[in-house]
Amino acid sequence: MGLQQKANVLLVAEGVSGEELNQNLQKSWKLEDVNLTIRENQDLNYTELISDRVFVEPAVEQFCLNQVSGSQAIFSYFINEFALNGKQTPYSFVSGDSSLSGNQIDLSQWLADDLTAKVGAEVKVSYFEVGPLRRLVQKDTTFIVHSIFKIEGAKADPRLAPVIPGLSDAGNCRDWKTGVPVDLKKIRPLDEDYWKAHKGTPKAFVSLETAQKLWRNRFGQSTAIRMVGLKKAEFENQLLSGLLPSQLGFEVRDVKTDGLAAASGGTDFGGLFIGLSFFVLFAAVLLAFLLFKLYLGFRKTEIGTLTALGFSFPAIRKLFVTEASVFVLVGILLGIPFSIWYNRLILEAINTIWVDIVRTSIVNIHIRPVSLIMGSLFIAVLSITAIWFILNRFLENEAIALQRKSVSGKVKSGKRSLWIGLGLIALSIIILFSMGFRSGEINPEMFFISGFGLLPGLILIFDFWMHRLAVQEKDMQFSLQTFLLKRIAGERRRNVMIVSFLSVGVFMVVSTGLNRKDLTSKAELPSSGTGGYDYFVETTMPVLFDANSQQGREDLNIPANTELVQFQSQPGDDASCLNLNKIARPRLIACNPAAFDQRDAFTFATRTDDLDAQNPWATLNKTLADDVIPAIADQTVIQWGLMKKVGDTLIYKTEDGKDLKLKLVGGLANSIFQGNVVIAEDHFNRAFPSVSGSNVFLVDVPDTASVASNLQTGMRNYGPEISRTTDRLLSFYTVENTYLNIFLMLGALGLLIGTLGLGILIFRITFEQIPEYALLLSLGFSKPIIQQMVMREKLFLMIVSVLIGLIPAVLSGLPTLISSLYASLWIWFPAISVLVILSGAIFSFVAIRMAFKQNLVQALRNE
């Protein structure tokens, strides 16, 4: 490939700054390092700079014209044909002449004779305009003959034509390898004779300004830079000392600093699993709270006796806090080894069944004493605070009231709960409608926040209803239904606690379940994450031609009825969820976005005002204020990979060292573009003119049965990696769904702990109410009636808990539920509802049966 003794990456050890590297590079580099060559012509007394890339880079051209005195641009172009009065001269070079202007053209005597042209005649020039992916568009321009010259002196210089491998060194015209279509049948014997005598010497000259206007491209607008006189050494010294490496694509990166920055901004598994285990922690703390309250409940009489004997409240509190502190200390000491085991269990799961979230199996546990101490102190403070709070509530009551198991105090109206609850509900609704539907698009995060805010609002409304029920119970006429309501209102605090805890558990588990997505469902739709395309193809070697052309389809073995979009790419970091580090510069891919607008492909999760509502993809062709280029990326990449939001700007470096500013005008919902930033190919070609060909393709075929093997065969010379778009989408969102599975599992574990706490509370309440059951029996109520009434009371609380938990959960998951892609997720509602109600019913049934096996008469006598 001619790349021996060459490299495009140099690794340098620490101890050298980027500025020093640039200075050292500028001191030691040679023109050959940037594909430039200086040659002299002693006969015509000039020195010129040429490029191995045919066109001199714009940065080099501008430096020479501005900094090197006496330099001038040379621009020659290979045209297809001269035509005049029915006569044609094929395949010739035309060069620019700064002495001409407008549409003037000077013809050589040879060409004038061939066309029988005279001064003032109109000559039509046909040529190819090179577009992206080497797409060739033939165009014509008419020129007026200004003069006719003889091929001698400076006009006979074959070096005016650029050095083109395969053409400049060809012995005759039939050996040309131009890289553009050449009809050899058009080449005549006199054309062969001209080539043998003069090679690529231009047959005509046009205005340099006109030549650059018509034939310049993304690679440049000059084929050489000349200066009068033989000054090769001086010329070379000026170039090497004046040009900056950054202007020619050299970039110095501190990879260690970049790596540390990426790692420091990566996923914090400590914080992550605290978040994932939130409900487990919440359930465990509440369970401990209930157990300690149950423990104090058994010692109510003892507290009352101590008070009656003259012990002060601070003394009693100190006694019980000291006693409880011993339990807390023992619990912490026993919990530390259990926490280490739990941590090992989680990491073992990450390294095996959950390896998708870290993409490795070598995550190791690292225990720091500081972490153990901090965690223990946090638990100790939390536990002592809870104990202090519970004791104060108990000690607020007088000793006689404690002994009689009665509660003193005036029943409050509960209006504060009402207003706070209504305020939270109103705030949730405002957030939902002001931010949840921003710019006409659904914002899932705002829906979740609205749902989470609605939950405590509904709990407080339930608390207000319980307050009102407690106030109105005296005016109720007696019936089994009113008696049931009185019993519920009489235990307002306990019932609100039950409803709060279970509704939070229902909300967390249901909302998590609703966010688990089956991204392969309805994947054939253009609005889905696949855009309706069947295959995503990446090649090792770039495809240098238009794959949508007839010849291109034949070369790649692509059926005629196949829709294909090809992308140019500029390498960058992997910004998909498969990379846990923070990313600053994802891979850029560029295409003609018209195909996506035509099929209304993909769905935008977020957008800015810059994004056209009717033709969003056409926005990529625009140029925004301050030469900012619009870009589109997957919303997951924007939010988590880049830690940014739509409307923010990314900075890249173009090949000439300038800043390329990209504004994220839209975020795609769950798409195959995760890990990439998409821009228009016109902007891409101006920024990265040396990137030729395509490495990325989207393919949509009516019949997918044999296409993969055909593509593999047609692209075998390019190293293709062909994958189904659905598989690619799943590989990305396996990570998200795995996190949700973990959260769902831990949430279910928390709900299980919660139901255990519920069981403890139900058992405690049921056994405390045994004297009430005995009294009801003595008043003539039968055991079945009493059992039915107690069961109805508990089931009522279960149903209210489920409803309060489900309503905000449905709101938080509404963007998923209203999508036709995820309709099957409605099954979560009945599943969780049945689980909670059934568990509560079982605990209640068992507690009631055990309570009624006690000696109720003796319990009534003791009362």
N, C-alpha and C positions, 0 to 999 in steps of 0.2 A: 504493500500500500504506500510505499515511499515515506514511511514514518520512522525509519531507523534513526536512532540517536535524538529522538524528540520526545518531549513530555508536555503535558498540559497542567500538571500539578507538581509543586515542589514543597516538601515538608522541611521546616526549619526548626531546630531545637529552641528551647526557651533562652531568654537572655538578649534577644534582638527585638527591638520595637518595630512596629509597622512602618513608621517614618524612616527608620534606618534601612529597612529592607527595600523600600522604594528608592532611597538614595543610592544604595549599593547596586540595585538593579539598573538604575539609570546610568551609573558609571560603567557598568560592565556589559550591557546588552549590545547587540549588533542588529543591523537592519534585517538580516536574515531571520532573526528571531520573530519579527513581525511581518514576514513574507514580503519585504521590500528589497528592491535592488536598484543600485545606481549604475548607469552605463554611460559611456562617452562616445561621441561621434566626432572623430578628428576631422573628417572631410567637411562636415557642415558646422564644426566648431560649437557644439552644444553638449550639455550634460543633462540627463533626464532620469527621473525617478519613476519606476514602474512597480507593479504589484503582481505577485503570483496569483492573486485573485482576480486578475484582469482589470478590475476597477480599483482606483486608489480610494482608500477610505476617506469619508468626508472630513474627519478630524485632521488627517494628514494634509489633505488638500487645502483646508482653511489655514493651517499653520504655515504651509509653504507660501501661499499667496499673500499672507499678511506679514510674515516674518523674514522670508528669504527674498532679498531684492532681486529684481530681474526675472522672477519665475512667472510662468504662465501655464495655464491648463491646456492639455491636449485631450480632445475627445473624438474618438473614431468609433463607428458603428457598422455592423454587418447588416446590409439591407438585402431584401429579397429580389428587388427588380426595379430598373428604370424603364419607363414607358413613354413613347412619344410617337404620335401618328401611326399607331398600329405596330410599331417596332419595340422590342424588349431586349434589354441587356440584363441577364440574371446575375445574382450573387456578387456583390461588390462592397468594398468599404467606402464609407463617406466620412470625411473628417471635418472638424469645426475650424473656422477661420474668423478671428476677431475683427478683421477688416470688413467683413460682410455684415449685412443687417437684414432683418425681416425675413422674407421668403426668397432672398437671392440665392443663386447657386452658380458656382463656377464648375464647368465641365472640362475634363481633359480632352485633348484633341482626339485621342483614341475613342473615347465615349461619344464625343460629338459626331465623329465620322460614323460610328456604329448606329447612332440614332438619327443621323442626318439632321442634327440640331443646330440652330443658329441662335445668336444673341436675341433675347426677347421671347424665345419660345417657352412654352409651358411644359415642364417635365413632371410626370407623376412618379413619385417614389413610394414603393410598397415595402413594408417592414413588419416585423413581429414586435409587439409590446409584451414584455414578460411580466406576468402577474404572479400571485402566490402559487406555490407548488408547481412552478414552471408552466403555468397555464399560458399558452401563447394565443394572442389575439392579433390578427393581421389588420393593419390599418394603412391608409394611403394619405399622402400629403402632396400638394402641388407646389412646385417651385418655378420661379422665373429665371431663365438663364441670364446671368450677369456678364460673364465673359468665358472665353475658351482659352485654356493654357496648354503649353507643351509640357510633357513629362520630363522635366529636367531640373537640376538644382534641388532646392528645398522641396519642390513639388514631386520629386521622384524618390522621396525617402520612404523605403518600405517599412521603416520603424514607426511611421505614423500609425500603422495598424497595430493593435495590441497583440501581445503574445498569448495565443490561445492554443493550449495543448490539443493535438489532433488535427489542427488546421494550419497553424503557422509553419509546422515542420513537415507538412505533407508535400510530396514531390510533384503531385498533380492534383487536379480538382477532384478526380474520382476517388481519391484517398482521404478526402475530407472527413473528419469526425467532429462535427460542429456542436453537437448537443441539441440542435434544432432541426426540424424537418428540412431536408434538401432534396429536391427533385433532380437527380443526376441526368435525367433525360433532357433537361433544359440547357445543360452545359454543352456549348459548341466547341469545335476545334479552335476557333480564334480565342475563346475564353481560356482554353488550356494553354495556348501560346502566351497570352498575357500573364497568366500565373507563373509560367516558367521564366518569363523575362522580368517581371516586376513583383512577383509574390503578392502581398496584400497592399501594395501601394494604392492609396485612395484614387478612385476615378473621378471624384467630385468633392467639392468643398461647399459647406453651407455656413451660415452664421453660427458662431460658437454658442451664442445665447439660444438660438433656435434648436440647435442640436441637443443641448442639455435639457431644454424644455420638453422635447419630443421623446428622447431616448434614455434619460436618466432613470435610475431605478433605486431600489433600496440599498444596493451595494455601493453606489456612488454615481458621480456625474463627470468623471474624468478618467481617461485610461493612461495618462502620464502627466508628469509635471516637468517642464523644461526650463532651463536657464541658459542664457548665452554665455559661452566661454567654457573652458575645460577646468572646472573647479570641483572635481569629485570629492577630494578630501575635505575641503571646506564645507561643501554641501552636506556630506555625511555627518560631520561634526555638529553642524547647526541642527540637523534633525535629531540626533541622539541626545544632545544637551538641552534642546528646547521642548521636545515632545515629552509629555508625562506618561508613564506606564498605564495609569488609569484611563487615559484617553484611548488607548488601544486594547482595552479589555482586560488588562492585568488588575487583579484584585487581591489585596492582602487581608487575610482574615485571621483573627486570633481564635483558633478552633477550640483551645482550652477554655477561654472565657465564654465563647458561645455555648460550648457544651455544658459548662457549669450553670450558665444562665438558663439553658433549656431544662436542665435537671432540677434547678431550684424552682422553676415554674411548673414542674410536673405534678402528677397526681400525688397528693399527700395521703398515704394509706391510713395513717393514724387518724387524721380528721375524717377521711372517707368512711372508715368503719365505725367511728363514733356516730357519724350521721346515719349510716346504715343500721346501726344497733340502737338508734335513739329510742324506738318504742320498747325494745327489750329493757333498756335502762329505766325508762319511764315506768314500765310495768313492775320492774323489780323494786324500785323505790316506793311505788304506791303499795305494793304487796307488803313491804317491810312496815310501811306506815299503818296499814290495816292490822298487821299482826301485833304491832306495839299497842295500837288502840284496843285491840281485843284483849291483850295482856293487861292493860290498865283497867279494862272493863271488869275483869275478874277481881280486881283489887280496889273497886270503888268503895266498898264498905271500909276497908282498911284505911283508905285516905280520909274518909269521913271520921273514923274513930280517932286517927292521929290529930285531926283538926279539933275534935271535941276535947281531947286531952291537953290541948294548949300548944301544940306544935304550930309554929307560924308557917305561912305558905312558903316563904323562901327556904325554910328548913326542910319542909317536905319536898320541895322542888329539888333542892340540893341532894337530898337522899336518893330520890328516884333517878336524877341525872347521873349521879355517881354509879348507881346500880346498872343503869342502861349503858353507861360508857364501857363497863366491863364487857357487856355483850357485844358492843360495837367493836371493841378492840379484838375480841376473840373472832368475831366475824371477819374482820379485815385480815387477820393472820391466816385464817382458813381460806379466805377468798383469794389471797395472792397466788398460791400455787394453782388454784383453780383457774384464775385469770390467765396464768402462763400456759396452762393446758389448753384453754379455750383459744388463745392466740395461736398456739401451734396447730390446733385443729383447723382454724381458718386459713392459715398459710399452707397447710397441707392440701386443703381444698383448692386454693388458688393454684398450686403447683400441679394439680391433677384435673379435677372435674371443672375448675373455673380458670383453666390456663388461658382461655380466650380473652380475659380482661387484661392480662399482663404480657401475653405473647412470649412467655418464657416459663421454664419450670425450675428456675434457680433462685426464686425469692426465698431469702433466709430470714429467720427470726433474729432480732437484735434487741436484747433486753438491757435497758439502762436503769441503774438504781434510781436515778432522778425521776424517771417516769413512774416507777413503783411508789416512790415517796409522795410525789405530787398526786397520783391517783388515790392513794390511801388517805392523804390529808383532805382531799376533796370529799371523799365518801364520809370521813369522820365528821367534817364540818356540816355536811348535808344531813347526816343522821342526828347529830346533836341538836341541830336547828329544828328538825322535825319533832324530836322528843320534847324540846323546850316548848314548842308551839302547842303540842297536844297536852302537856302538863298544865300550861297556863289556862287552856280551855277548861280542863277539869277543875282546876283550882279557882276558877271564877265562880263556881257554884259553892254554896255554903255547905257545911258539913252535914247538917240535918237533911238538906235536899239530896245530897249524895246518898245518905243512908236510906232514904225513902225512895230512891231511884226516880225522883221527879226532877224536872227541869224548870228552873225559874227564868223569868225574863218575859218581856212583852213581845208579842208577835209583831214583827215589822211588816210594813206594807209591800216591800220588795220593789218599789219604784226605781230605785237605783239600778237594779238588775234589768228592769225594763228599758230604761233609757240607754244604758250602756249596750245592751243587746241590740236595740234598734239602731244605735249608732254604728255598731260593727256591721250589721246587715246592710245599712245604707252605704257605708264605706266600701263594702265588698261589691255592691251593685255599681257604684260610681267607678271603681277600678275596672270592673268588667266591661262597662260600656265606653269608658274613656280610653282605655289602653288595651283591652282584649280584642278589639276590632280595629286596631290602628291601620290606617291607609287601606281599609277594605279587606285586610288579611287577619286571620285568627292568630292571636299570640297565646300559645299554650301556657307559658309561664304565668301570664296574668290571670288565666283561668284558674290555675292551681292556687295562686295567691288569694284570689277571690273566694274560692272554696274553703281554703284554710281559715280565712277571716270570717266566713259565714258560720263555721262550726261553733266557736265560742258564743257567737251571737244567738244561735238557736238554743244553746245550753242555758244561757242567761234568761231567755224568754221562757223556757221550761221552769227555771227557778222562780221567776215572777209568777207564773201560773200556780206553782206550789204555794207561794206566799198568799196569793188570793184565795186559794182553796182553804188554807189554814184559817184565814179570817172569816170566810163564809160558812165554815162547817157547822157553826152553832145554829145557823138559821135553816139548815137542811132537815127535811122530814126523814124519819127513819125508814130505811129499806136496805136490802143487802147491797145495792149499788152505792147508795150514799155512805153506808157503813164502810165499804171498801175504799171510797174516796177519802173518808176521814182517817182511815188507817194510813193511807199513802201520804196525806198531808201531815199527819202526826210525826212521821219520820222523814221530814223534808231534807235535812242535811244528808242523811244516809242515802236516800233515793237519788238526790242530785249527784252525789258522788258516784253511785253505781252507773247512772246514765252518762255522766261525763266520761268516766273511764272507758266504758264499752263503746260509746259513740266515737271517741278518738281512735280506738282500736279498729273499729269498722271503717272509719274514714281512711286510715293509713293503709290498711290491707286492700280495700276496694280501689282506692285511687292508684295504688301501686299496680294492681292487677290490670287496671284500665290502660296504663301506659305501656304495657307489654304489647308489642306490635308483631303482627304477621305480615312482614313487608313483601312477601311473595304473592299475597292475595291481590287480585286485579292488576297484576304487574304488566299486563298487556295494554293497559290504558295509557295514552300519551300523558295524562296528568299524574301518573304514578312516578315513583322514584327512578324507574328505568327509562322514562320518556317514551315508552312503547317500543324501545329497541330490544332486540333479542341477544346481541352479542357485544361484548366489550373486548377490543383487540389492542394489544400493545406489542410493538415490534422492537427488536434490538437494533436493527439497522433501519434508517429512515427510508420511506417510500418517496422517491423524488418526483413523482408525477401525479397528475390529477387522477385519482382512482375512480372518479365518477365519469370520466370520459369513456368512450367506447373502447379505445385501445387499452386504457387502464383497467377496465373490467375484464377484458380478455386476458391481460397479463396476470391478473390476480385471481382469475377463475371465479369472478363474482357474477351471479345471475343478473340478467337485464332488469328483472322486476324487483331488485333489491334496492332499498334506500340506504345510503351510506353517508356518514358525516366524518370527515377526517380533520385531525387536529395537529397543529404544530405545537411543540412543547419546549419549554426552557426548564432545565432541571432545578429542583428545589427540595426542601425538606418535606417529609411525609407529615401532613397535617391532619390525617384521619384519626379516628379514635383508636386505631391500632398502634399509635405512638403516644405514650403517656407523658412525653416531655412537652414543654411549651415551645411553639414554633413561631419564628419571626418571618420566614420567607417560604411559603409553600410553592409547589411546582406551578408554573404558568402554562396553561394550554389555550390555544387560540383556534377559532374556526370562523366560518361564515355563518353568523347566527340566524340567517333568514330561514333555514330549514326548521329551526325550533319554533319560530313564530308561525310558520305555515301549518304545523301540526299541533300548535298550542301545547308544546311539550313541557313537562315538569310543572311543579306547583311552587309558588313563592310563599314562604312562611312569613318573611318580613320584607319590607321594601321602603325605599325613600321616595321623596317627591320627584326625584330625577328619573325614576323608572316609569316609562310610558305604560299607561294602564291598558291600552289596547294591544300594543306590540312591545311587550317588555324586553324581548331579546334584541329588538332593533336599537334599543338604547345603547348597546355596546358599540355601535358604529359612530356614536357622537363623541365630541370632544367637549368636556365641561370647562368651566372657568379656570383660568391659570394653567391651561394645558393639562388638566387632570383627566385621566382616562377612566371611564366607568368599567366596573368589574362585578362579576357575580360569583358567589361561592355557596357551598352548602352551609346552612345555618349552623350546623354542628361544628364545622370548621371555624366559622366566624366566632362563635360564642366560647367554645372550649379549646380548640386548637390554637387560635390566635388571641384569645382573651379580649376580643373586640366586639363591636356591634355594627350594624349597617349604618352607613354614613361616615365611618372611620376611613382613614387613608393608609395604604401600604406603600412603602418606598422600596423600589428595586433600582438596580443599576443597569443602564443600557450599555451596549457594546462600546460606545465612545465615552463612557465614564459619567454620563449625566444621570440625574435623578429621574426615575420614571414613577410618577405618582398615580396610584390606582385608588379610586374611591369605590368602596363596596356599596353598590346601589341596590342590591337585592340578595336575600338569603333563601336558598332552596330548601324545601322540606324533604328530608330523607331521600337523598338522591345518590346516584352512582358517581357523582362528581366530588364526593367527600375526599378531602386531601388535596384538591386542586382549586386554583382560581382561574376563572374563564374570562377571556377578553376577546375582542374582535381581531381577526387576522390582519387587517390593515394596520392597526396600532402595533401589533406584534412585529410585523415585518419592518416597520420603521425603527423599532427599538432594538431588534435582534436580526439584522439583515443577513448575517452569516448562517443562520439556522435554515437549512434546506430540508424539505421533505416533511413527512408526517410519521409520527410514532404511535399515535393513538387514533382509533377508529370506533365508531358506533355503527352497527349493522342491524338493519331491520329486514327480515325476509318473511315472505308468506309461508314458506314451508321450511321448517327448521330441521327436518330429518337428516339431510345430507350436507347441509351448508357448512357445518363445522369442519368436516373432513375436506370439503372442497377449498375452504379458506386456508386450511393447514397446508394443502398441496400448493395452492396458488401463491402463498406467502412464504413458502419454505426457505427462500433465499434471504428473508428479512428477519428470521428468528422470531416468529409470532408466538404470543401467549394469548390463547383464545379462551374466554370464559363467558358463561351465561351472565347476563346482567343481573338476573335474580340472585345468582350465587354471589356475585360481587356485593350486592346490596346486603345480603344476609351476613357476609363476612364482616362488614362494617358494623351492623347493628346487633351482631351476636354479643359484642361488648356491652352495648347498652342494655340489651335484654338480660345479659348475665348479671349485671349490677342490679337490675330490677328483680331478677330471680332471687339474688341474695337478700335484697331488701324485703322481698315478699316472704322469704323463708324466715328471716329474723322477725319480720312483722307478725307472721303467723305464730312464731315462738312467743313473741310478746303478748299476742292475743291469748295464747294458751296460758301464759302466766297470769294474764288478766282474768281469765275464766277461773283459775285457781283462787285468785283473790276474791272474785265474785262468790265462789263456793264458800270460802272462809266467812265472808260477810253474811251470806245467806244462812249459813249454819249458826253464826253468832246471833243474828237477829231472830232466827227461828227459835233457838233455845232460850233467848232472853224473853221471848213472848209466850213461853209455856204457861206461866200463870194466867195470861190472857186467854189462852185456849181453854184452860181449866175453868175460868170464869164463864166463858161462853157455853161450855158444856153444862155448867150448873144452872145457867139461864134457860136451858132447853134446846140449844143448838146441837144438832147431831154432828158426829165426827166427819161424815162425808161432806156436809155443808161447810164446816170450818176448813177442811182440807181444800175443797174447791175454791173457797174464798181466798185462801193464802196463795194457791197456785195462780189464780187470776191476777192477784196483786203482783206476783213476781213476773208473770208473762206480760202484764201491762208495761212494766219497767223494761223488759227485754225489747218489746216492740217499739217503745219510744226511743230506746237507745239505737236500735237499728235505723229508724227513720231519721233521727238527728244525724247519724253518721252517714247515711246514704245520700241525703240531699246535697250536702256540700261535696261529697265524693263524686256524684254524678256531674255537678257543675265543674269540678276540677278536671274531669276526664271528658267533658263535652266535645272538645275539638276532635278527640279520637272517636267518640261514639257516633258523631254525625257524619263521619267519613264512611263512605260505602266500603272502604277497604277493611274496616275493623268492626263490622256489625256483630261478629260472633262474641265480642267482649261483653255483651249484655248478660251473659250467663253468670258473671261475677256477682250480680245483685242477689238473685235467689240463693246462690251457693253460700255466700257469707251470711245472709240473713238466717237461713236454716241452721247454719253452724252455731251462731250466737244464741238464737232462741232455743235450739235443742239443748245446748250445753246448760243454759240457765234453767230450762225445765227439768233436766236430769238432776242438777244440784238441788233445786227446790223440792223435787219429789222425794229424793233420798233424805233431805233434812227434815221434811215434814213427817215422813214415816218413822224416822228415828225419834223425833220429838214426841210423837203420839205413843211411842212404846214406853215413855217415861211414866212415872206415877204422878198423874195430873192432880189427883186429889191432895197428895202430900205437898205438891208444889203450891197449890192454892192455900193450904194451911200455913206453909212457911211465909207466904206473902202477907 
